[in-house]
């Protein structure tokens, strides 16, 4: 096999691995978002008065083990206004938007 063909196959393989890694990370982040929504529903955090603190929002400087996607997933939920953050650092769920997100995820 010519060397140029090996280079092309290597580049295609590298791009395929990168694409699969991005798709896997996106799928995993979506699953974590749904888990955060379930957690807030179970705790009854549906308005500002019943807002709860989430333990994984605090920065951990010693990272041992797998990457924790929960802080980034929570940030995405806050930016999409599915979860709201109070001034005291507590979080609560917008029930309508959460239901809409769950419906999209199951479809």
C-alpha positions as CSV (number, residue, x, y, z in Angstrom):
1,X,0.0,0.0,0.0
2,X,1.4,3.4,-0.9
3,X,2.5,5.8,1.8
4,X,0.0,8.5,0.7
5,X,-2.9,6.0,1.1
6,X,-1.8,5.2,4.6
7,X,-1.7,8.9,5.5
8,X,-5.2,9.4,4.1
9,X,-6.6,6.3,6.0
10,X,-4.9,7.6,9.2
11,X,-6.4,11.1,8.8
12,X,-9.9,9.6,8.1
13,X,-9.5,7.3,11.1
14,X,-8.5,10.2,13.3
15,X,-11.5,12.3,12.2
16,X,-13.8,9.4,12.8
17,X,-12.5,8.8,16.3
18,X,-12.8,12.6,17.0
19,X,-16.4,12.6,15.7
20,X,-17.3,9.5,17.8
21,X,-15.8,11.1,20.9
22,X,-17.8,14.3,20.4
23,X,-21.0,12.3,19.8
24,X,-20.4,10.2,22.9
25,X,-19.6,13.2,25.1
26,X,-22.8,14.9,23.9
27,X,-24.9,11.8,24.6
28,X,-23.4,11.5,28.1
29,X,-24.0,15.2,28.8
30,X,-27.6,14.8,27.8
31,X,-28.0,11.8,30.2
32,X,-26.5,13.8,33.0
33,X,-28.9,16.7,32.3
34,X,-31.8,14.3,32.6
35,X,-30.4,13.0,35.8
36,X,-30.1,16.5,37.2
37,X,-33.7,17.2,36.3
38,X,-34.8,14.0,38.0
39,X,-32.8,14.9,41.1
40,X,-34.4,18.3,41.3
41,X,-37.9,16.8,40.8
42,X,-37.3,14.2,43.6
43,X,-36.1,16.9,46.0
44,X,-39.2,19.0,45.1
45,X,-37.2,22.0,43.9
46,X,-39.8,23.6,41.6
47,X,-39.7,27.2,42.7
48,X,-37.4,29.7,44.4
49,X,-38.7,28.9,47.9
50,X,-38.0,25.2,47.6
51,X,-34.7,25.6,45.8
52,X,-31.9,23.3,46.9
53,X,-28.1,23.3,46.9
54,X,-26.4,20.8,44.7
55,X,-23.1,19.4,46.0
56,X,-21.4,19.2,42.6
57,X,-21.5,22.9,41.9
58,X,-18.5,23.6,44.1
59,X,-15.1,23.4,42.5
60,X,-13.0,20.4,43.3
61,X,-9.3,21.1,43.0
62,X,-8.2,17.5,43.5
63,X,-9.5,15.5,40.6
64,X,-9.2,11.7,40.9
65,X,-11.0,9.3,38.7
66,X,-13.4,10.0,35.8
67,X,-14.4,13.4,34.6
68,X,-17.5,14.9,36.3
69,X,-19.8,16.2,33.7
70,X,-22.5,17.4,36.2
71,X,-21.2,21.0,36.6
72,X,-21.0,21.6,32.9
73,X,-24.5,19.9,32.4
74,X,-25.9,22.1,35.1
75,X,-24.4,25.2,33.5
76,X,-26.1,24.2,30.2
77,X,-29.4,23.7,31.9
78,X,-29.1,27.2,33.5
79,X,-28.2,28.8,30.2
80,X,-31.2,27.1,28.5
81,X,-33.4,28.3,31.4
82,X,-34.6,24.8,32.4
83,X,-33.0,25.3,35.8
84,X,-32.8,28.6,37.6
85,X,-30.2,29.7,40.1
86,X,-31.2,31.9,43.1
87,X,-29.0,34.7,44.5
88,X,-28.0,32.4,47.4
89,X,-26.6,29.8,45.0
90,X,-29.5,27.3,45.2
91,X,-31.2,25.7,42.1
92,X,-34.7,25.0,41.1
93,X,-36.5,23.6,38.1
94,X,-38.8,25.1,35.6
95,X,-41.3,22.2,35.4
96,X,-42.7,23.1,32.0
97,X,-39.4,23.4,30.2
98,X,-38.1,20.3,32.0
99,X,-41.1,18.3,30.7
100,X,-40.5,19.7,27.2
101,X,-36.8,18.7,27.4
102,X,-37.8,15.2,28.5
103,X,-40.2,14.8,25.6
104,X,-37.5,15.9,23.2
105,X,-35.0,13.4,24.7
106,X,-37.4,10.5,24.5
107,X,-38.3,11.2,20.9
